[in-house]
Amino acid sequence: MATMADRPPSRADGRGSFSVATYNVRCGRNAGLESALRAMAATEVDLGIFTETKITDSVYTRYSSGYNVTATNAVSASQGGIALFWRDNELYEIKEVAPRGPNVLTFELVMGQIWCFVMGAYIPPSDLGTTLTQIHQAWLECPRGCQPLLLGDLLILTKESMLFHPTLSYHQKNKSNTHHHARLFACKL
């Protein structure tokens, strides 16, 4: 496993800001991905995770509207799948993009001396724990020196919103030693 000391410095110096988004595209097939990328460009999003892409057989656009795209293969054309999209930016680099399952992928986000191990995920309502297992495994494989970050549609419903996903909450508290950051983000309904 690589450590921070083993890695060359990033071209980005870590100063500035960029925007990150997660977006449920409902379907990335039949120009759905391209349409979502146009919307991300119009709103000046720099990188993010699309959920519910429903892409199968690795058939999807790899570049559109100034964005690079890497997607997982959904289990079926009717549910799941995620994609990472990003545009080149002097403030960050995207490295080591790896699918971990149909609804999980990981990548390293490098911002100067700050390295984040980002896990993009979508947990479908019918998931009985497979995606949580993949997230947990990815979490355990977070490279030393990287800060872990989880993005996506997790169907996590917080106590603050009076909603609850007991499996993820238990998983976070007892398996991954994650921290609860819900109070830091505004909920969009």
N, CA and C of each residue as an Amber inpcrd file, in Angstrom:
protein
   567
   0.8430000  -1.1750000   0.0000000   0.0000000   0.0000000   0.0000000
   0.8870000   1.2370000   0.0000000   0.5600000   2.1890000  -0.8490000
   1.3270000   3.4290000  -0.9520000   1.0230000   4.3370000   0.2350000
   2.0020000   5.0900000   0.6210000   1.8090000   6.0910000   1.6680000
   2.0610000   7.4620000   1.0550000   1.7360000   8.5020000   1.8030000
   1.9310000   9.8580000   1.3100000   3.3930000  10.1000000   0.9400000
   4.3260000   9.5570000   1.7280000   5.7430000   9.7720000   1.4730000
   6.1680000   9.1460000   0.1510000   5.4790000   8.0950000  -0.2970000
   5.8170000   7.4120000  -1.5390000   5.3040000   8.1370000  -2.7650000
   4.4170000   9.0790000  -2.6000000   3.7370000   9.7040000  -3.7240000
   4.4420000  10.9780000  -4.1490000   4.4770000  11.2250000  -5.4740000
   5.0230000  12.5080000  -5.9320000   4.0530000  13.6310000  -5.5810000
   4.5580000  14.8570000  -5.4260000   3.6490000  15.9590000  -5.1010000
   2.6760000  16.2150000  -6.2440000   1.4980000  16.7110000  -5.9020000
   0.4740000  17.0440000  -6.8880000   0.8620000  18.3050000  -7.6270000
   0.3590000  18.4510000  -8.8570000   0.5870000  19.6980000  -9.5920000
  -0.2390000  20.8290000  -8.9920000  -1.3330000  20.4710000  -8.2910000
  -2.1750000  21.4880000  -7.6560000  -1.5370000  21.9060000  -6.3350000
  -1.6050000  23.1740000  -6.0230000  -0.9850000  23.6310000  -4.7760000
  -1.9490000  23.6540000  -3.6030000  -3.2130000  23.3010000  -3.8210000
  -4.1610000  23.1980000  -2.7280000  -4.8670000  24.4870000  -2.3780000
  -4.6790000  25.5540000  -3.1650000  -5.3550000  26.8130000  -2.8830000
  -6.4600000  27.0290000  -3.9010000  -7.5770000  27.5780000  -3.4480000
  -8.6930000  27.8590000  -4.3280000  -9.8960000  27.0160000  -3.9560000
 -10.9220000  27.0530000  -4.7940000 -12.1160000  26.2590000  -4.5140000
 -12.6640000  25.6810000  -5.8080000 -13.4080000  24.6130000  -5.6520000
 -14.0760000  23.9720000  -6.7730000 -15.3510000  23.3470000  -6.2410000
 -16.2810000  23.0430000  -7.1490000 -17.5730000  22.5350000  -6.7000000
 -17.6840000  21.0370000  -6.9510000 -18.3530000  20.3790000  -6.0000000
 -18.5710000  18.9360000  -6.0340000 -20.0720000  18.7000000  -5.9050000
 -20.5890000  17.7200000  -6.6670000 -22.0290000  17.4540000  -6.6190000
 -22.3030000  15.9580000  -6.6960000 -23.4440000  15.5730000  -6.1790000
 -24.0110000  14.2580000  -6.4680000 -25.3650000  14.5260000  -7.1030000
 -25.7160000  13.6980000  -8.0880000 -26.9340000  13.9620000  -8.8430000
 -27.5330000  12.6450000  -9.3150000 -28.8110000  12.4590000  -9.0490000
 -29.5120000  11.2690000  -9.5150000 -29.9980000  11.5530000 -10.9290000
 -29.4150000  10.8530000 -11.9030000 -29.7430000  11.1330000 -13.3000000
 -30.9350000  10.3290000 -13.7980000 -31.4350000   9.4190000 -12.9780000
 -32.5520000   8.5370000 -13.3270000 -32.1730000   7.5200000 -14.3830000
 -31.4200000   7.9330000 -15.4180000 -30.9510000   7.0010000 -16.4450000
 -29.8610000   7.6870000 -17.2640000 -28.7160000   7.0390000 -17.3750000
 -27.6150000   7.5920000 -18.1480000 -27.5780000   7.1100000 -19.5860000
 -28.4730000   6.2060000 -19.9350000 -28.5130000   5.6880000 -21.3100000
 -29.2540000   6.6690000 -22.2180000 -29.1570000   6.4480000 -23.5240000
 -29.9060000   7.2370000 -24.5190000 -29.7580000   8.7460000 -24.3040000
 -28.5400000   9.2060000 -24.2000000 -28.1820000  10.6190000 -24.0440000
 -28.4950000  11.1950000 -22.6620000 -28.9240000  10.3690000 -21.7140000
 -29.1780000  10.8530000 -20.3630000 -27.9140000  11.3570000 -19.6790000
 -26.8120000  10.6540000 -19.8900000 -25.5390000  11.0700000 -19.3090000
 -25.0820000  12.4020000 -19.9100000 -25.1880000  12.5310000 -21.2140000
 -24.7960000  13.7680000 -21.8770000 -25.6490000  14.9450000 -21.4010000
 -26.9340000  14.7280000 -21.2310000 -27.8290000  15.7690000 -20.7360000
 -27.4370000  16.1930000 -19.3230000 -27.1450000  15.2300000 -18.4700000
 -26.7380000  15.5390000 -17.0950000 -25.4100000  16.2940000 -17.0800000
 -24.4930000  15.9360000 -17.9680000 -23.2140000  16.6390000 -18.0380000
 -23.3970000  18.0850000 -18.5140000 -24.3100000  18.3130000 -19.4360000
 -24.6070000  19.6900000 -19.8540000 -25.1470000  20.4940000 -18.6690000
 -25.9980000  19.8740000 -17.8580000 -26.5330000  20.5550000 -16.6680000
 -25.4120000  20.8590000 -15.6700000 -24.4720000  19.9330000 -15.4950000
 -23.3520000  20.1770000 -14.5790000 -22.4830000  21.3240000 -15.1010000
 -22.2680000  21.3740000 -16.4080000 -21.4840000  22.4690000 -16.9960000
 -22.2140000  23.8020000 -16.8040000 -23.5220000  23.8150000 -16.9970000
 -24.3070000  25.0460000 -16.8560000 -24.2920000  25.5680000 -15.4250000
 -24.1860000  24.6670000 -14.4600000 -24.1580000  25.0720000 -13.0500000
 -22.7330000  25.1570000 -12.5020000 -21.7560000  24.9900000 -13.3950000
 -20.3380000  25.1300000 -13.0710000 -19.8530000  24.1510000 -12.0110000
 -20.3730000  22.9270000 -12.0480000 -19.8860000  21.8710000 -11.1570000
 -18.5870000  21.3270000 -11.7510000 -17.5900000  21.1020000 -10.9060000
 -16.2970000  20.6260000 -11.3860000 -16.1620000  19.1050000 -11.3830000
 -16.7000000  18.4780000 -10.3700000 -16.6350000  17.0210000 -10.3120000
 -17.7740000  16.4980000  -9.4710000 -18.0900000  15.2200000  -9.6660000
 -19.1730000  14.6620000  -8.8750000 -19.4880000  13.2270000  -9.2120000
 -20.5590000  12.7590000  -8.5980000 -21.0430000  11.3940000  -8.7580000
 -22.4710000  11.4530000  -9.2840000 -22.7210000  10.7310000 -10.3520000
 -24.0780000  10.5130000 -10.8410000 -24.5510000   9.1780000 -10.2850000
 -25.7900000   9.1260000  -9.8150000 -26.3770000   7.8690000  -9.3550000
 -27.5200000   7.4710000 -10.2700000 -27.8970000   6.2130000 -10.1740000
 -28.9830000   5.6440000 -10.9920000 -28.7060000   5.7880000 -12.4850000
 -27.4560000   5.5630000 -12.8810000 -27.0910000   5.6980000 -14.2920000
 -27.6770000   4.5840000 -15.1500000 -27.8710000   3.4170000 -14.5490000
 -28.4670000   2.2650000 -15.2540000 -27.6890000   1.8910000 -16.5110000
 -26.3910000   2.1550000 -16.5000000 -25.5350000   1.8090000 -17.6310000
 -25.1410000   0.3390000 -17.5040000 -25.2690000  -0.3990000 -18.5870000
 -24.8760000  -1.8110000 -18.6140000 -23.9050000  -2.0380000 -19.7660000
 -23.1530000  -3.0840000 -19.6800000 -22.2260000  -3.4860000 -20.7520000
 -21.1910000  -2.4230000 -21.0990000 -20.8590000  -1.5470000 -20.1690000
 -19.8270000  -0.5080000 -20.3620000 -20.0730000   0.3790000 -21.5820000
 -21.3290000   0.5430000 -21.9640000 -21.6580000   1.3830000 -23.1110000
 -22.1060000   2.7440000 -22.5810000 -21.1930000   3.7260000 -22.6630000
 -21.5050000   5.0770000 -22.2180000 -20.4800000   6.0550000 -22.7770000
 -20.7950000   7.3230000 -22.7400000 -19.9080000   8.3870000 -23.1980000
 -18.7670000   8.5490000 -22.2150000 -17.5480000   8.5890000 -22.7040000
 -16.3710000   8.7540000 -21.8430000 -15.9700000  10.2220000 -21.6800000
 -16.4710000  11.0840000 -22.5970000 -16.1390000  12.5080000 -22.5370000
 -17.2590000  13.2910000 -23.2080000 -17.7810000  14.3060000 -22.4990000
 -18.8270000  15.1540000 -23.0610000 -18.8930000  16.4530000 -22.2750000
 -19.1850000  17.5430000 -22.9450000 -19.3600000  18.8660000 -22.3180000
 -18.1680000  19.2680000 -21.4650000 -16.9800000  18.7920000 -21.8140000
 -15.7750000  19.1360000 -21.0750000 -15.4780000  18.2390000 -19.8910000
 -16.2460000  17.1710000 -19.7100000 -16.0800000  16.2650000 -18.5690000
 -15.5770000  14.8920000 -18.9990000 -14.7070000  14.3310000 -18.1860000
 -14.3210000  12.9360000 -18.2900000 -15.3420000  12.1360000 -17.4980000
 -15.6050000  10.9000000 -17.9090000 -16.5950000  10.0730000 -17.2190000
 -16.0650000   8.6570000 -17.0750000 -16.2490000   8.0850000 -15.8910000
 -16.0040000   6.6650000 -15.6470000 -17.2240000   6.1280000 -14.9230000
 -17.7960000   5.0480000 -15.4480000 -19.0360000   4.5070000 -14.8740000
 -18.8930000   3.0320000 -14.5260000 -19.7120000   2.6110000 -13.5850000
 -19.8080000   1.1880000 -13.2520000 -20.9060000   0.5730000 -14.1150000
 -20.9300000  -0.7350000 -14.1590000 -22.0160000  -1.4460000 -14.8310000
 -23.0930000  -1.7530000 -13.8050000 -24.2900000  -1.2570000 -14.0490000
 -25.4230000  -1.5240000 -13.1580000 -25.7910000  -3.0010000 -13.2430000
 -26.4210000  -3.4920000 -12.1930000 -26.8700000  -4.8820000 -12.1740000
 -27.9090000  -5.1210000 -13.2610000 -28.7470000  -4.1060000 -13.5030000
 -29.7630000  -4.2300000 -14.5490000 -30.0000000  -2.8630000 -15.1870000
 -30.6990000  -2.8480000 -16.2900000 -31.0300000  -1.6020000 -16.9690000
 -32.1650000  -0.8640000 -16.2690000 -32.6680000  -1.4110000 -15.1770000
 -33.7680000  -0.7580000 -14.4750000 -33.3890000  -0.2140000 -13.0970000
 -32.1470000  -0.4670000 -12.6330000 -31.7760000   0.0430000 -11.3150000
 -30.2710000   0.0810000 -11.1280000 -29.8160000   1.1480000 -10.4910000
 -28.4510000   1.2350000 -10.0010000 -27.4430000   1.7660000 -10.9920000
 -26.2180000   1.6420000 -10.5920000 -25.0880000   2.1380000 -11.3540000
 -24.7400000   3.5570000 -10.9650000 -23.4350000   3.8450000 -10.9670000
 -22.9710000   5.1960000 -10.6680000 -21.8780000   5.5760000 -11.6560000
 -21.5950000   6.8650000 -11.7220000 -20.5220000   7.3630000 -12.5830000
 -19.8230000   8.5280000 -11.9020000 -18.5320000   8.5790000 -12.0740000
 -17.7250000   9.7200000 -11.6600000 -17.5730000  10.6120000 -12.8800000
 -17.7920000  11.9020000 -12.7020000 -17.5270000  12.8560000 -13.7770000
 -16.6280000  13.9500000 -13.2250000 -15.7080000  14.4500000 -14.0560000
 -14.8200000  15.5220000 -13.6440000 -14.2610000  16.2330000 -14.8720000
 -13.9650000  17.4920000 -14.6650000 -13.2810000  18.2230000 -15.7230000
 -11.8990000  18.5890000 -15.2080000 -10.9780000  18.7380000 -16.1260000
  -9.6200000  19.0870000 -15.7380000  -9.6400000  20.4330000 -15.0340000
  -8.8550000  20.5270000 -13.9700000  -8.8480000  21.7180000 -13.1430000
  -7.4800000  21.8030000 -12.4850000  -6.9010000  22.9690000 -12.4560000
  -5.5720000  23.1190000 -11.8550000  -5.5940000  22.9790000 -10.3350000
  -6.7720000  22.9780000  -9.7250000  -6.8680000  22.8870000  -8.2710000
  -6.8480000  21.4570000  -7.7370000  -7.0900000  20.4910000  -8.5990000
  -7.1230000  19.1020000  -8.1280000  -6.7370000  18.1520000  -9.2570000
  -6.4540000  16.9420000  -8.8520000  -6.2270000  15.8450000  -9.7870000
  -7.0850000  14.6660000  -9.3490000  -7.5470000  13.8960000 -10.3080000
  -8.2720000  12.6560000 -10.0440000  -7.3220000  11.5140000 -10.3940000
  -7.1430000  10.5910000  -9.4620000  -6.2310000   9.4610000  -9.6840000
  -6.8800000   8.1670000  -9.2200000  -6.3710000   7.0760000  -9.7410000
  -6.7210000   5.7280000  -9.2650000  -8.2220000   5.4620000  -9.2090000
  -8.9470000   5.7640000 -10.2770000 -10.3850000   5.4940000 -10.3300000
 -10.5820000   3.9810000 -10.4440000 -11.4210000   3.4230000  -9.5560000
 -11.6200000   1.9670000  -9.5570000 -13.0640000   1.6150000  -9.2120000
 -13.7550000   0.8930000 -10.0950000 -15.0810000   0.3680000  -9.7330000
 -14.9190000  -0.6800000  -8.6350000 -15.8060000  -0.6690000  -7.6480000
 -15.7680000  -1.6370000  -6.5460000 -16.9870000  -2.5510000  -6.5570000
 -17.9060000  -2.2890000  -7.4520000 -19.1530000  -3.0350000  -7.5670000
 -20.0880000  -2.2250000  -8.4300000 -21.2870000  -2.7120000  -8.6590000
 -22.2010000  -1.9870000  -9.5320000 -22.6130000  -0.6170000  -8.9940000
 -22.5270000  -0.4160000  -7.6870000 -22.9740000   0.8390000  -7.0790000
 -21.9110000   1.5240000  -6.2380000 -20.6600000   1.1330000  -6.4140000
 -19.5610000   1.7300000  -5.6460000 -18.3470000   1.8940000  -6.5510000
 -17.7320000   3.0770000  -6.4870000 -16.4280000   3.2690000  -7.1120000
 -15.5990000   4.1530000  -6.2090000 -14.2870000   4.0770000  -6.3710000
 -13.3910000   4.8860000  -5.5470000 -12.4250000   5.6350000  -6.4520000
 -11.8980000   6.7220000  -5.9090000 -10.8460000   7.4730000  -6.5900000
 -10.1130000   8.3150000  -5.5740000  -8.9280000   8.7450000  -5.9390000
  -8.1680000   9.6450000  -5.0940000  -8.3070000  11.0550000  -5.6520000
  -8.6520000  11.9660000  -4.7830000  -8.7920000  13.3820000  -5.1090000
  -7.6020000  14.0900000  -4.4720000  -6.7280000  14.6350000  -5.3010000
  -5.4860000  15.2460000  -4.8170000  -5.5820000  16.7520000  -4.9590000
  -5.4300000  17.4330000  -3.8320000  -5.4820000  18.8910000  -3.7900000
  -4.2260000  19.3800000  -3.0880000  -3.1740000  19.6220000  -3.8460000
  -1.9020000  20.0050000  -3.2420000  -1.3930000  18.8710000  -2.3790000
  -1.1890000  19.1480000  -1.1050000  -0.7090000  18.1280000  -0.1820000
  -1.8420000  17.3280000   0.4640000  -3.0820000  17.6510000   0.1360000
  -4.2370000  16.9560000   0.6950000  -4.6850000  15.8710000  -0.2850000
  -4.7330000  14.6400000   0.2150000  -5.1830000  13.5010000  -0.5900000
  -6.4360000  12.9380000   0.0610000  -7.5030000  12.8430000  -0.7060000
  -8.7400000  12.2420000  -0.2090000  -9.0050000  10.9520000  -0.9720000
  -9.4190000   9.9560000  -0.2480000  -9.8600000   8.7020000  -0.8380000
 -11.3760000   8.7830000  -0.8770000 -11.9180000   8.9850000  -2.0740000
 -13.3450000   9.2380000  -2.2200000 -14.0460000   7.9550000  -2.6440000
 -15.1120000   7.6440000  -1.9310000 -15.9530000   6.5010000  -2.2660000
 -17.2780000   7.0590000  -2.7690000 -17.6020000   6.7990000  -4.0160000
 -18.8890000   7.1820000  -4.5700000 -19.8060000   5.9800000  -4.4650000
 -21.0370000   6.1860000  -4.0110000 -21.9270000   5.0450000  -3.7970000
 -23.3900000   5.4000000  -3.9960000 -24.1260000   4.3890000  -4.3620000
 -25.5860000   4.4630000  -4.4250000 -26.1170000   3.2140000  -3.7420000
 -26.9810000   3.3960000  -2.7570000 -27.5830000   2.2550000  -2.0760000
 -29.0450000   2.1880000  -2.4870000 -29.3910000   1.2210000  -3.3580000
 -30.7840000   1.1000000  -3.7790000 -31.6750000   0.6530000  -2.6220000
 -32.9500000   0.9880000  -2.6730000 -33.8590000   0.5850000  -1.5990000
 -33.9110000  -0.9270000  -1.3920000 -33.7030000  -1.6930000  -2.4560000
 -33.7850000  -3.1510000  -2.3540000 -32.4910000  -3.7920000  -1.8960000
 -31.4310000  -2.9960000  -1.6940000 -30.1360000  -3.5560000  -1.3180000
 -30.1970000  -4.1230000   0.0940000 -29.7670000  -5.3570000   0.2410000
 -29.8070000  -6.0230000   1.5490000 -28.4420000  -6.0450000   2.2240000
 -27.5400000  -5.1960000   1.7950000 -26.2450000  -5.1020000   2.4540000
 -25.0500000  -5.2530000   1.5430000 -25.2590000  -5.6510000   0.3000000
 -24.1350000  -5.8370000  -0.6200000 -23.3480000  -4.5490000  -0.7970000
 -24.0290000  -3.4480000  -1.0460000 -23.3420000  -2.1760000  -1.2690000
 -22.6400000  -1.7120000   0.0010000 -23.2680000  -1.9070000   1.1560000
 -22.6150000  -1.5410000   2.4200000 -21.3290000  -2.3360000   2.6130000
 -21.3520000  -3.5980000   2.2460000 -20.1510000  -4.4330000   2.3510000
 -19.0630000  -3.8830000   1.4360000 -19.4270000  -3.4870000   0.2250000
 -18.4480000  -2.9290000  -0.7120000 -17.9020000  -1.5900000  -0.2110000
 -18.7610000  -0.7580000   0.3730000 -18.3020000   0.5080000   0.9520000
 -17.3480000   0.2310000   2.1070000 -17.7100000  -0.7040000   2.9590000
 -16.8620000  -1.0530000   4.1020000 -15.4990000  -1.5630000   3.6380000
 -15.4930000  -2.4310000   2.6270000 -14.2320000  -2.9580000   2.1080000
 -13.3810000  -1.8400000   1.5360000 -14.0030000  -0.9400000   0.7780000
 -13.2600000   0.1930000   0.2230000 -12.6940000   1.0560000   1.3470000
 -13.5110000   1.2820000   2.3920000 -13.0710000   2.0850000   3.5310000
 -11.8180000   1.4850000   4.1600000 -11.8180000   0.1710000   4.2970000
 -10.6610000  -0.5060000   4.8830000  -9.4140000  -0.3870000   4.0090000
  -9.6140000  -0.1870000   2.7130000  -8.5000000  -0.0890000   1.7770000
  -8.0660000   1.3530000   1.5090000  -8.5880000   2.2800000   2.2820000
  -8.1920000   3.6850000   2.1430000  -6.6830000   3.7870000   2.3680000
  -5.9490000   4.3220000   1.3940000  -4.4910000   4.4130000   1.5430000
  -4.0890000   5.2650000   2.7430000  -3.0050000   4.8770000   3.3660000
  -2.4780000   5.6210000   4.5090000  -2.1690000   7.0520000   4.0600000
  -2.5920000   8.0090000   4.8600000  -2.3560000   9.4130000   4.5480000
  -3.4950000  10.0730000   3.7840000  -4.4320000   9.2870000   3.2900000
  -5.5990000   9.8410000   2.5920000  -6.7360000  10.0570000   3.5790000
  -7.5020000  11.1110000   3.3660000  -8.6990000  11.3500000   4.1640000
  -9.8730000  10.7020000   3.4450000 -10.6220000   9.8140000   4.0970000
 -11.7690000   9.1830000   3.4290000 -12.9520000  10.1380000   3.3130000
 -13.6670000  10.0160000   2.2010000 -14.8390000  10.8370000   1.9400000
 -15.8540000   9.9800000   1.2000000 -17.0950000   9.9890000   1.6490000
 -18.1600000   9.1970000   1.0440000 -19.1680000  10.1330000   0.3960000
 -19.4030000   9.9550000  -0.9230000 -20.3500000  10.7740000  -1.6840000
 -21.3640000   9.8730000  -2.3570000 -22.5760000  10.3620000  -2.5360000
 -23.5450000   9.6200000  -3.3230000 -24.9380000   9.6720000  -2.7440000
 -25.7810000   8.8180000  -3.2710000 -27.1700000   8.6850000  -2.8290000
 -27.2160000   7.4650000  -1.9300000 -27.1640000   7.7160000  -0.6430000
 -27.0480000   6.6330000   0.3210000 -28.3660000   6.2640000   0.9570000
 -29.4000000   6.9440000   0.5720000 -30.6980000   6.7530000   1.2090000
 -30.5420000   6.7710000   2.7150000 -29.6150000   7.6000000   3.1500000
 -29.4200000   7.7530000   4.5850000 -30.3600000   8.8500000   5.0450000
 -31.0900000   8.5470000   6.0390000 -32.0850000   9.4680000   6.5390000
 -31.7210000   9.7580000   7.9880000 -31.3820000  10.9780000   8.2750000
 -30.8150000  11.3150000   9.5660000 -31.8780000  11.5550000  10.6260000
 -31.4260000  11.5220000  11.8610000 -32.3120000  11.8040000  12.9820000
 -32.8780000  13.2120000  12.8590000 -32.0530000  14.1590000  12.3570000
 -32.4950000  15.5370000  12.2130000 -33.6810000  15.6450000  11.2620000
 -33.7320000  14.7880000  10.2440000 -34.8460000  14.8510000   9.2940000
 -35.9450000  13.8580000   9.6620000 -35.8050000  13.2040000  10.8140000
 -36.7820000  12.2410000  11.3300000 -36.8560000  10.9870000  10.4530000
 -35.8330000  10.7600000   9.6960000 -35.7760000   9.5660000   8.8700000
 -34.5160000   8.7980000   9.2510000 -34.4580000   7.5130000   8.9190000
 -33.3890000   6.6930000   9.4530000 -33.1220000   5.4930000   8.5610000
 -31.8690000   5.2150000   8.3070000 -31.4500000   3.9920000   7.6010000
 -30.6370000   3.1960000   8.6180000 -31.2620000   2.2750000   9.3710000
 -30.5880000   1.6400000  10.5000000 -29.3420000   0.8580000  10.1180000
 -29.3170000   0.2400000   8.9580000 -28.1580000  -0.5660000   8.5860000
 -26.9380000   0.3120000   8.3880000 -27.0810000   1.4220000   7.6550000
 -25.9510000   2.3080000   7.4120000 -25.5100000   2.9700000   8.7020000
 -26.4510000   3.3990000   9.5160000 -26.1060000   4.0340000  10.7720000
 -25.3000000   3.0730000  11.6420000 -25.7480000   1.8280000  11.7610000
 -25.0240000   0.8340000  12.5400000 -23.6430000   0.6160000  11.9350000
 -23.6020000   0.4950000  10.6140000 -22.3510000   0.2620000   9.9160000
 -21.3740000   1.3980000  10.1990000 -21.8540000   2.6270000  10.1380000
 -20.9790000   3.7570000  10.3760000 -20.4440000   3.7610000  11.8010000
 -21.3030000   3.5200000  12.7520000 -20.8820000   3.6180000  14.1450000
 -19.9900000   2.4590000  14.5580000 -20.2520000   1.2660000  14.0400000
 -19.5800000   0.0960000  14.5570000 -18.5360000  -0.5350000  13.6420000
 -18.5670000  -0.2340000  12.3730000 -17.6430000  -0.8950000  11.4650000
 -16.5860000   0.0500000  10.8970000 -16.9770000   1.2240000  10.4880000
 -16.0700000   2.0940000   9.7420000 -15.4840000   3.2230000  10.5720000
 -15.9730000   3.4190000  11.7800000 -15.5050000   4.5050000  12.6260000
 -15.6330000   5.8450000  11.8940000 -16.7520000   6.0270000  11.1920000
 -16.9670000   7.2810000  10.4760000 -17.5290000   8.3260000  11.4210000
 -17.5530000   9.5250000  10.9370000 -18.0700000  10.6360000  11.7220000
 -19.3530000  11.1350000  11.0960000 -20.2590000  11.6040000  11.9090000
 -21.5500000  12.1020000  11.4330000 -21.3950000  13.5640000  11.0610000
 -21.5660000  13.8770000   9.7660000 -21.4100000  15.2340000   9.2850000
 -22.7130000  15.8370000   8.7830000 -23.8380000  15.2140000   9.0480000
 -25.1120000  15.6830000   8.4980000 -25.4000000  17.1230000   8.8940000
 -25.0080000  17.5320000  10.0690000 -25.3180000  18.8890000  10.5090000
 -24.5300000  19.9460000   9.7170000 -23.5190000  19.5300000   8.9580000
 -22.7350000  20.4610000   8.1830000 -23.3420000  20.7930000   6.8250000
 -24.3340000  20.0150000   6.3990000 -24.8840000  20.1590000   5.0610000
 -26.3680000  20.4830000   5.1070000 -26.7830000  21.3510000   4.2190000
 -28.2090000  21.6540000   4.0980000 -28.8660000  20.5620000   3.2940000
 -30.0180000  20.1170000   3.7280000 -30.7500000  19.0570000   3.0440000
 -31.6280000  19.6760000   1.9700000 -31.5190000  19.1720000   0.7460000
 -32.3810000  19.6400000  -0.3390000 -33.5310000  18.6740000  -0.4880000
 -34.7320000  19.1790000  -0.4340000 -35.9110000  18.3470000  -0.5830000
 -36.6330000  18.6870000  -1.8530000
